[in-house]
């Protein structure tokens, strides 16, 4: 877009006065649906629309009466952290008949509802679209039957529909993630992590059956996230003779001293003749052929349950707000749309295009066109599958290419959950590409001391689920060790470097590339993969580890809110990590439903603190008698956590009392979340492929020589794509004093948090509002 085009556009002119919005959840439930309902209600009320709950999905719409109720701000309090859907969901036969839809239309017109927000799967959304197409005919029929007058037919002439996809299977085309998928992965990974410990004790094989009747996303990503030995998914059936290949692989792994095997089966798994492959069949096969002690675990409805993850809460809140904006902007000519996620952006897509494409996948599978089915699922699904294939199967040494290149991998900075998954992916892809892989222990400091050893395929087995950094990591920068590091590079003949870490890793690469003039040893390809809980690395929207930290903060806030609602009239001040970067405080506040978040990027003064205290004082007069305030550790040197706690305590005397909590290093620990395992694995595999390409390009006369800017890159997620950017070019985007990027995408979500906490603010909608088309959508994650 041109600068002219990108004038911020605020929604003040989008008043919903007089509009009535109905919100319903339909089909199977999914964690995060409540966060979406909450966002629709609060955003609707914020823009002065009336908002109605439609209880029990379409059944409630047909039955009417107490099933369609106007709601207030407080109606959606305390539902953010609840799994399932509080407004209920039901399969509805009567809505499939015209009589049922006629009754539903009558019930909506009685309350003046002509805007519907439907949260469900493709069946629910298709039903909504049909309802919209029939709407004018239904009203005319109601008028003929004398149920409504001609005035009502004119006044409520058209129905607007906006959909949000709530489905744990991630089986809807057009969006990278559906609401509930990330939480379902959390449930699966918790179980896998727990099973791995018992399987290891007994040298067992576990066959895990996960949900996904028509879509293998959950099976595929959980296999990627736990390093499973084998995975069965409906879109990509195994080749003929898979029974032999699988048994060979399992016994080879045992021979390599691996004490456990994990096989993941999607419930809809099939072979290439479209015959089902069941978990029992897989178990019997392993027992008969190999005699391994084998157990089956069927996860079932556990995957749908539990509290939504931080990712799902933020996704659902963003989508809910976007859905209300889409309803306010809709005209009779606008097709029904669905709000979805592409990379890191909320986009609107025509509902029926998405539904058609989703149906195309099923058709391709039924007809045995499996490669086509994988392609239709989108680039994100395809990438997951290719990465899994790359990492799970080690080719025999004789089949591996030999490049004679040596590549070193190291961790730099503070530990972040997911670093080990990234190291595993780097090592295995490197070996597949024919390089010798070396692990550097304890960052640049260890490098200088010669703590370098060759690392093999088997050495990194089981690393994906481990938190922290197994290689060891230090914050030390290379500048004072340049000569020693150059010596080690020469001694070990290191031809390329892969650095996984945070801001120190970025500074380290800048120092190494600056030292190229003096030391030829640094004239090799170098790549950085961002890994830090603070998410403060320039050039990437996300860093490995930030999602796990965010989940820790969200879980803690949930517990704290629970204790506060028990005692009533209590406000908690919580301090989060992040240095000067407010990502964790801001996103944690959005995911936990906090009242305020103080961050360095948005300066605040005593007047704002006073306004927040008054806001909480007003809140205590309602039925919601608790408050939650997050503060980023370095947001202000004078307004410390203690100061804010004392100020709130003093000003709130007689109205509420205060408690404070510093979360500290628990944010860096713990097992990595599915997102961090998956992101770490995929981004690291891609970085390693870049290294191979650069090694080939820069190999001249028997040696590698790379001294251009584009041979020292950072691989980051930018809006919708993974992009390699020379670190030298990122200098202009960096605030080196505060160790943060000058521009940060998540600041756009700042007003969202404030709106959902009932503050008046203006929300820039320049990025939303364009309806795109499915086929053109680039997908990357």
N, C-alpha and C positions, 0 to 999 in steps of 0.2 A: 504493500500500500504506500501511496505517496504521503508525505507529511501533511499536506492539505487535507487529505482524506481522513487522517487519523486525529481529527479534533475529538476530544472526549465528548461522548454523548451521554447525558444523564437521563434517568427515567422520570424526572419530575413531571414531564408532560404526559407520561403514561398513566394517568390516574385511572384507577379501577372503580371510581365512584359509581354506584348503581349496578355494578356487575356482580353476578353471583357465580361462585366457583364450587363445583362439587368434586370431592376427592375420594377415590375408592381404590382398594387393593383387591386383586382378583387372581385366580389360579393358585399355584403352589406358593407358600409363604417363603420369604427370604430375609435374612438378617439385613437391617439397613432400611427396610421399608418404612419403619417408624420415623427414621431420620428424614426420609423424603416427605412423609405426611406432615411432619412438624414444620419443615421448610416451606411447604406449599401453604399451610395455614398461616404461618407468621408473615410470610412475604405477601400473601393475599390481603391480610388485615392491614399490613404496612401501607399498601397502595390503595387502601380504603375500599376494598371489595368485601362482599359478604362471602364467608367460606362455610361450606356444609360438609359434614362427614356423611358418607354413604356406607352404613355398616353392612357387613356380610356380602361385599362385592355386588355383582349384578342382581343377586337374589334380593338384596335389600332395596335395590332400585326398583325392582318389580313389585315387591311387597309394600314399599312406601311406609307411611305412618311414622313410627318412632325410629325407623331405620335411616331416615334422612333428617339430620339435626344440624342447626346452625351452631358453630363453635366459636369460642373466644380464645384469646392469647393463652390463657392458663390451661385450656383443654389439652394442650400438647406438652405440658410441662412434665418432666421426668420420663419421657418415652424414648429419648435419644439412645439410651443405653440398653433398651429392651429389645430382645430378639423377636422374630415373628412379626405379626401385625396386630396392633391393638384394636383396629377397627374391623378385624375379622375378614376372612376370605372364604368363598364357597364356590363350588362348581354349580352352574345354574342352567338347568335344562330349559326352564320356561323362557329365558332371555333368547334362546335360539329360535323361538317361534315368533311370528309377527304379533300375535296377541300379547305375548310377554313384553315385547318392545313397545307396543302401543301403551300398555299400562305404565311402563317405565317413563315414557315421554310425558304422559299425563302427570305422573308424580313430580317430575322435574319442573314442568311448566307451572304447577301449583306454587312452587317456591321461587319461580323466576330464574332457575338455573339453566344457563345456556353455555356454560364453559365446564368441560369435564377434564379432570386430570386422572388418568388411569395408570396404575402401577401394577404391572403384571407381565406375563409371558406373551409369546406371539399370538396364542389363541385369544387371550383377553383383548389384545390390541386390535386384532382383526374384527372381533365382535364390535368394538367401539367404532371402528371405521364404517362398518355396515350400518350401524345405528345412525351415524352422522349422515350417510348418504340417503337414508330413508326419512330423515327428520321432517322435511317439509311435507312429505306425503302423510306421515303419521299425524302431524298437526291438523292437516286438512280433514283427515278421517275423524279425529277427535271433535272438530268443529261440526262436521256433518252429524255426528252422533249427539250433538248438543252438549258435549262435556265442557268445551271451552268456546269463547266467543271469537268473532272475527278480529277483534282488537288484539287478542292474545296471539293469534296466528301471525299478525303483522309484527307485533312487538318482539316475539321470540322466534323470528323467522329462520334463524340458522344456528347450528350447534358447532362450537369449536371443540376440538379434541387435541390434547397433547398427551403423549405416552411417555412413560419411563419404564425401562425394562428391569423388573425384579425377578431374577432367576439365578439359582446357585450354579446352574450348569454352564453358564456363559454361552448359551446356544443361540444367540440372536445376532444375525449379521448386521454390520454397520456400526457396532460399538466394540471398543477393545475390551471393556469390562462391563458386565451387568451388575446391578446392585445385589450383593449377597455372595458373589463368587469368591471374593477375597476372604470373607469370614468362613465360608465352607472350607477353603484351603487351610485356614488356621486350624479348624477342627481336625482335618485329615492329618496334618503335619504333627499336631499334638499326639495323635494316636500312633503315628508311625514312629515318632521319637520314643514314645513309651514302649512300643513293641520291640524296637531295636535292642533295647537293653536286655529284655528277657530272651530274645532270639540269640543274642550273643552268648549269654550264659549257657544255653543248652545246645548251641550249634544247630539252630532250627531254620527251616524255610517257612516264611509266612506269605500266604496269598491273601492280598487285601482287596476286597471288592468295594469300589466307590460308586457314587451316583453318576448318572450320565447315560440315559437310555439311548439318546440319539447323538450325543456330543461327548467327545473324549477329553474335553479341556481339563476337567478336574484330575482325571487319571494322568494325563500327560504332564501337567505342571507339577503335580505332587511327585511324580516319578523323577522329574528334573530336580525338584527341590530336596529329594532325599537320596538321590543317586540309586534308584531302584535298578535291579538286575534286568528286569523285563517289564514291558507294559503292553497291555492290549486295549486298543481303542477302536470304535466303530469306523472312523474315517480312514484308517490306515491298517487294514488287516495284515497279519503276518503272511509271508510267502509260503507256498507249498513246502511241506517238510519242516515247518517251524518247530515241530515237536523235537526233532533231532537237534536242531541248532540251539534251542533253548536248553536242553539237557546238557549239551556239550559245554555251553557257557556257564551253567551253574556248577558243573563239576570242575571246570577250570578255575573258577573263583574259589572253590573250596581248596583246590590244590595250592592256590596262592595264599593259603592260611587265612582266607576270609571266613569268619565264623558264622556268618548269617547270609541268607538270601531273602530279598524282598521282591515279590512279583505283584504288580498292581493291575487289576482288571476293572475296566469300566463295565457297568451292568449291561450295557448294550453291545459289548464286544462281539465281533463276528470274525469268521475266517473268510478267505477270498471267495468262497462259494455262498456267502451270506448265511452260513450256519452259525448259530450262537456258540461262543466259547465261554463256558461258565467257570466260576472260581473252583467249583467241585471237580470239574473235568481237569483243570490245570493241576489241582492237588493230586488227584489219582495218578496222573501222568508222572509227576515227580516221584511219588511213592513207588509206583511199579518199576520205573526205569532206573531210578537212582537209589531207592531205599532211604531217602532223607526223611528225617522226622519233620513232617509238614503239617501246618495248621492253617485253617481258613478263618479270616475275620471279616464279617460283613458290617460295614459301618452304618448303613441305613440312615435313619432319620436324625442321628447324632449330627450329621453334616448340616442339617437345616437349622439346628438349634444353637443356643448360646448367644452371648452378646455380640453385636456387630464389631468388626475391627475398626481401627481408626480410619483406614482407607475407605471402607464402605460408608462410614458416617459422613466423611468429607465429600465423597462422591455423591451420595444421596442428597446432601444439603445443597451442593452446587447445582445438581440437576433439578431439585425442587424449586429453587429460585429461578433458574432458567426457564422451567416449565410455566411458571406464573407470568414471566415476561413474554413468553411466546403466546400465551392465551390473551394477554392484553393487546398484543400487536396483531392478532389474527383478524383477518377479514373473511367475508364469505368466499373469496377466491383462494384463500390459503389452503393447501391440502393438509389433512391431519398429519401432524409431525411427531417424531419421537426425538427426545433429547438424549444424546449419547456422548460417549467419550472417545476422542481420537488423540492418542498420545497423551498429552496433558491439557487438551482443550475440550471444552464443552461445545458440541456442535448440534445443529438441528438437521434432521433428515426426514424426507417424506416417508411416512409410516409404511405405506404399502410397498414401496421399493425394498425396504428392509425385510418385510414379511416375505415378499416374493423370493428374495435372494436366500432367505433362511429355508424356504421350501425347496429351492433349487438344490441345496446341499443334500437334503434327504433323498431327492429324486436321483441325484448322481450316485449316492450310496446304494440305493435300491437297484440301480442299473449296473452296478459294479464299476463305475467310473471313479475309482477312489482318489486318484491324483487330482482330478477335477474337484472332488469334495474338499480335499485339503486346501486347494487354491481358493475356493469360494469362502472358506472359513476366514480368510484374510491373512495378511502378512504376519500378524502377531502369532497366530496359530502355527503357520508354516515355519516361522523362526524357531518356535519352541520345539517343534518336531525335529527340525534339522539339527538343532543344538543337542537334543537328547541323543539322536543317532550318532553324532560326532563323539559324545562323551561316554556313552555306555559300553561301546563295543571296542575292545582293543584288537587291532589287526595283529596277526602273527608278525614277529620281527622281520621275517623275510619279505613280507609284503609292504613294509613301511619304506617310504622314500628316505634317502640319506642326504642331508644338505651340508653336513659338516659345520653348521652354525651352532654357536652356543648362546643361549638366551637366559638371562638372569631375572628372577622375580623377587621383589622385596616389598614389605609393608612399611609405610612411613607415617608418623603422626600418632594420634591416640587410637586405641583399638576401636573397631566398629563391627557390629554383628553383620556377617555376610562376607567379611574379608576372606575367610577360609574357602567359601564357595568360589570366590573369584580366583584364588590361587589354584584351587583344584582344576577349574576350567582352563586356566592359562597353561598349566603343566600338561594336561591331557591333550589339548588342542596342539600345543607345541610339539609333543611327541608324535601325534598323528601327522603333523606337517614335516616330520623328519628331523627336527632339531634336538640337540641335547639340552635338557632343562636344568638350570641351577637355582637352588633356593639360597637367598641371603638371609641370615639370621640377624635380628635386631637392627633393621634399617641401615641407614648410611654409616652409623657408628660400627655396626657389625661388619659392614662391607670393608671399612678401613682396616679392621682387625683381621680380615681374612676369614670371617665366619661364613664360608661359602661351601655348599656341597651339592653334588649332583642329586637330582630328585626323580624318582621313577613313577610310572603309572600307578602302581600299587600303593606307593607311599601316601598318596592323597585320597585313598579310599575312605569313605565315611566322614569326609571333612565338611560336607555341606551343612550339616546340622549343628556344627560346633560354633559357639560364640567366641568373641575375642579374636586374638590373632595367634595361631599356632606357631607361625614363623617368629613371632616376637616383633615388637615394633617400638621405635623410639622417635621422639620429636626432633632429634638433632639434625641440623642442616649440613650439607656436604662441604660448604665453603672452607671450613678449617681442616678438612681431611683430603682436599683435592688430590694431592700428590699420592697419598696412600691408596685412595680409591683407584686412581689411574694405574698404579702398580698392580693392584688386584685384577683390574680389567685385563691388563696385559698378561699377567701370570696365568689367569684362567681362560685367556683368549675369549673374552665375552664380546659377542658381536651385536647384541641388542639388549635393551633394558625395559622391563615392565614394572612400573611403580604403582602400587595400589595404596592410596592413602588420601589424607585431607589437605588442608591448606599448606602444610609443610612439604608435602610431596610436590605441590605446584611450585612453591618457592625453590625447592631442591632442583627441579628440572630447569628452572630459569638459571640457577647458578651453574649447573653442569653445562648448559648450552653456552653460557657466557665464557666458560673455561675452555671451550673448544679451540680458541686461538692459541692457547698455551699447550694443551694436551690433545694430541691426535686420538688418544684412546676414547675420548668422549664423542668423536665423530662417528657415532653409530645411531641407528634408529632408536628413539625412546618414546614410550607412550605411557600416559597416566590414566588410571581408572579412578574416578572420585569415590572415596570411602570415608565418610565422617558423619557422626550423628548430628553435627551442627548444620549440615547442608549449606555450607558457606563457600563452596568452590566455584569460581567463575567458570562460565562455559557449560554448566549443566544444571537443569532444573531439579534433578534428584541426585543424591549421593547414597551409596550403599551404607546401610546402618541407620539412616534417618527414620525409615519406616518402623524399624524395631523400637527405636527410642520413643517415637510418637505413640506406639502402642503401650509402652511402659507408662508414659505420662497419662494416657487416656484411662488405663486400668486403675492407676492410683487415684486419679480424679473421681472416677466412678465410686471407689470405696469411700473417698472423703465426702463426696456428696451424700452418700448413704448415711454416713455418721452425722452429717450436718442436718439432714432432714429428720433424723431421729430426735435430735436435741432441739430443733427449731431455732429460728432467729440467730443463725451463726454464719459468719463469713470466713472463708479460708483464703489465705494468701499463699500461693505456691510458687516457688522459684525453680525455673527450669535452666538447663544448660544451653550452650550455643554460642558462647563468647559474645561478640557484638551482633550476631545474626539472630533475628527474632523468629526464625522459621518454626522452631519447636514450640515457642510460647504462643505464637499466633495460630498455628494449625492445631496445637493441643487444645487451645481455647475453643476453636471451631468444633473439634471432635468431641469435646467434653461438655459443650454447652455452657461455657463460662460467661461471666458478666462483663469482664474486661481483660485485656492483655496489654501489658506495658512492654514496648519494644524500643530498641535503640533507633531503628529506622524512622520511627514516627515520634518526633520530639513531643514531650508533654510537660505541662507545668502544674503549679499548685491549684490553678483554677480547674484544670481537668480532673485532678484528684478529688477536688471538692465536689465537682459535678457527679463523679462516680459514686461518692459516698451518698449524695442526695438521691441518686438513682436507686441505690440499694435500700435506702430508708423507705422510699416509696414502695419498693418491691416487698418489703417486710409487711406492708399493710394488706397485701393480697394473700392468696392461699399458698404462694410459693415462698416459704420463709427460710431461704438459705441463699448464700452467695458464694461465688467462686471467682477468684481473681488470679491470673497468671502473670508472672513477672520474669522477663528474660534477665539472666544474671548480670549482664553489663549494660542494661538499658539506660541507666543514669547513675553517675557516681555519687550524687548526693541523695537522691530518692532511693535509698537502699531498701531491701526487703524489710529490715527492721523498722526503718522510718515509716514505710507505708503501713506496716502492721500497727505501729503506735498511733499513727494519724487516724486510721480507720477505727481503732479501739476507742480513741478519745472522742471522735466525732459521732461514733455510733452508740455512745453510752446511753443506756436506757432503751435503745431500740434493738441493737444486735451486739453480740460479742464476737471476738476475733480469735483466730488461731493461725499459726503460720507453719509452713512445711517446706524444707529445702530438699529437693529430690536427689541431687548429687549424682554419684557415679553409678547408681542403679540404671541410669539411662544408657550407659555404655555397655552394660552386661546383658546376660540372657541369651537364649537360643534365638538365632535370626528368624525373622518373620518369613512367611512364604514369599512375599514381595522381594525382600532383600536377597533371599537365596536365588530366586529366579533372575532378578535384575543383575545381581553379581555374576551369575553364571553366564548369562547371555552377553553382557557388555564386555566381560573379560574374554570370552571366546572370540568376539568380533575384534577386540584389540589385538589378540594374538594373530589373527588372520592378516591384519594390517601390517604387523611386524614382518610376517613372511613375505608379504608383497614388497615392503620397503627393502628387505634384505636382498631380494632378487634385483631390485632396481639399482641398489647402491654397491653391488659387488663388481669390482673392476680389478683386473690383473691380480687375482688371488687374494684380494682383501676387501673388506667392507669399508667404504668411506662415505659418510653422510654429513654434510655441514650446512645444509639449507634449513631455513626456518621450519619448512613443512616436514622435517624428519624428527621434530620434537613436538608431539601432539598430545592433546587431552581429548579423550573420547567422552562426550556428554550427551545427555538427553536434552534436546532443544525443541520445545513445543511438541512436534509430532515425530521427530526423527532422531536417530542416533547420529551424531556428527563429530568428525575429527577436526579439531581446531588447533593450529600452531600456538604453543603457549606464548610465544612472543607477541602474537596478535591480541591475546587476552589481556595483556598488560593495561591497555587503555580502558578496559572494562572493570578494572580492579581498584578498590580502595584498600591500599596496602597497610595504611595505619590501623584500620579497624578489621582488616582481614575478611572483607566481604565483597561480593560483586556490587558495582555501582547501581545496577538495576536488577530487581528481583521480581520474578513473575508473581509470587504468592502475595505480594502487597496488594494486588488487585482483589484478593479475597478478603482483605481487611474489612471493608464495609459490610461484607456478607455476615461476618461474625457479629458486627455491631447491630445490624438489622435484626438478626435472630435473637439478640439480647435486648431488643426494644429501644435502641438509640436512634435518634434522627440522624441520617447521614445521606450523602449522595453516592450513588453507585454507578460507575462508568459502564455503560452497556455497548460501547463501540465494538467490542469483539463479538457480541452475540447478534442474533437477528438475521443472519444470512442463512437461507435454506440451501444446503448443499445436496449433491447427489451421491448415491452410494457407490456406484462404479468408480467414480473419480477419487474416492477417499483413499489417501495414502494411509497405510496402517503400519505402525512400528511400535514395538514396546519391548 
